[in-house]
Each structure stands twice: as structure tokens, then as C-alpha cells.
Amino acid sequence: MSAEPIVTPSSPWRPDPLRQQRADHMVEELLTLPPDAPRVELVDGIIHVTPLPTLHHQDIAGLLTWWLRSHAPAYLRATQAVSIGLDVDASRRPDVLLHRAGLPSDRSLLRPADVVLAVEIVSPGTRRVDRFAKPGEYAAAGIPFYWRIEQDPVHLYAYRLGDRIGPGGERQYELVDDSSEVIELSEPFAIKLPIAEIRP
């Protein structure tokens, strides 16, 4: 009697190490990733697996998305964790974003021109990227508004793309409001956001 073959589950998807070394991944490849692929971002042709968010992080993201959907004008739409193709070899996945309404519902990768606001909720493992790298990349791509939310305590920093030019010749964000109590803005629409409404 012959032994039954040993069946092992297939290994989870991970980036090809040789391609990672060559740093030659392109944004359109993200659309062909298998269903079991983790959350990823593409930075200079290298695939970065993003950390899993905590419950607190996701609660803030969900509350903010709901608030934006309830208050934004009809020509804008809020959503969570959809990627933006920032360049041919770069993408980011903001925690929350506000995009122009009317985009096809099957889109999983947006163009910078589709996006009005990108929001990052800072976690211990993403502090440097959310505070420095991502704002620079979003500004270079021309995304008009960027919000950064610190979690403990919940504090929102609202930026808009200004006229100040960075060392590489790109426009930079300027801080227009920050608060742990209430944010009041005239752009991208008239906003009066009590921070208590996005605090879990």
C-alpha cells in the first residue's frame, strides 16, 4: 500500500527578492497581485508590505470616513485604503482619502488628479514615513490637501499645498490648522470637524 502524498498549503504571496533588488516593479503590476497579497505600497520600484493597523487606528479611519461622507459636497467622495499611483514606480495607500465623485467603482488605483485629500493616521511603526516621506510624495504628485492624525491623544494637522518650493523644486504643504478639539477649514470644502467625533 502506497503512502498518500503529503499536502501542504501553498506559501503566502511575497515579493520576488530578485525584483526587489533590481527595484524594477511598476505601479500597474499592483493591479495584478493575487488575492492573498498583503497590503503593499510601491516606493522607487520596491514593494513595501505595510503594517497591520490596530483597532484604534481603524476606528479613527472609519469615523473620519463616515464624517467626511456625511459632510462633503456631492462632487467629493470619501473612502478608505485605496492606492494612489504617484509615479510609474511609486504608490501609496492613504488611510482615508477624499476623491472626485463619479469614478468607476471597480477602481483600486487612483491617479493623483483624482484625489483631493490624503489622510494618514500615524502609528508607532509609521511615524517617520507619515510625518516626512508621504507628505513630500503627495505634494510632489500635486494632491491639494494632506491631513495627519496623531493617535494618543487624537490630534489632527491639516495642510494645503502652498507656494513654498522645496530643495528639489517641488511645492510643499503648509499647515493651515491643527487641533485636538475642533478643526475649521474653508478648503477643500467648508469644514467644522469636532475631534471628539473621530475619537474612538
Rosetta blueprint (number, residue, H / E / L):
1 M L
2 S L
3 A L
4 E L
5 P L
6 I L
7 V L
8 T L
9 P L
10 S L
11 S L
12 P L
13 W L
14 R L
15 P L
16 D L
17 P H
18 L H
19 R H
20 Q H
21 Q H
22 R H
23 A L
24 D L
25 H L
26 M L
27 V H
28 E H
29 E H
30 L H
31 L H
32 T H
33 L L
34 P L
35 P L
36 D L
37 A L
38 P L
39 R L
40 V E
41 E E
42 L E
43 V E
44 D L
45 G L
46 I E
47 I E
48 H E
49 V E
50 T L
51 P L
52 L L
53 P L
54 T L
55 L H
56 H H
57 H H
58 Q H
59 D H
60 I H
61 A H
62 G H
63 L H
64 L H
65 T H
66 W H
67 W H
68 L H
69 R H
70 S H
71 H H
72 A L
73 P L
74 A L
75 Y L
76 L E
77 R E
78 A E
79 T E
80 Q E
81 A L
82 V L
83 S E
84 I E
85 G E
86 L E
87 D E
88 V L
89 D L
90 A E
91 S E
92 R E
93 R L
94 P L
95 D L
96 V E
97 L E
98 L E
99 H E
100 R E
101 A L
102 G L
103 L L
104 P L
105 S L
106 D L
107 R L
108 S L
109 L E
110 L E
111 R L
112 P H
113 A H
114 D H
115 V E
116 V E
117 L E
118 A E
119 V E
120 E E
121 I E
122 V L
123 S L
124 P H
125 G H
126 T H
127 R H
128 R H
129 V H
130 D H
131 R H
132 F H
133 A H
134 K H
135 P H
136 G H
137 E H
138 Y H
139 A H
140 A H
141 A L
142 G L
143 I L
144 P L
145 F E
146 Y E
147 W E
148 R E
149 I E
150 E E
151 Q E
152 D L
153 P L
154 V E
155 H E
156 L E
157 Y E
158 A E
159 Y E
160 R E
161 L E
162 G E
163 D E
164 R E
165 I E
166 G L
167 P L
168 G L
169 G L
170 E L
171 R E
172 Q E
173 Y E
174 E E
175 L E
176 V E
177 D E
178 D E
179 S E
180 S L
181 E L
182 V E
183 I E
184 E E
185 L E
186 S L
187 E L
188 P L
189 F L
190 A L
191 I E
192 K E
193 L E
194 P E
195 I H
196 A H
197 E H
198 I H
199 R L
200 P L
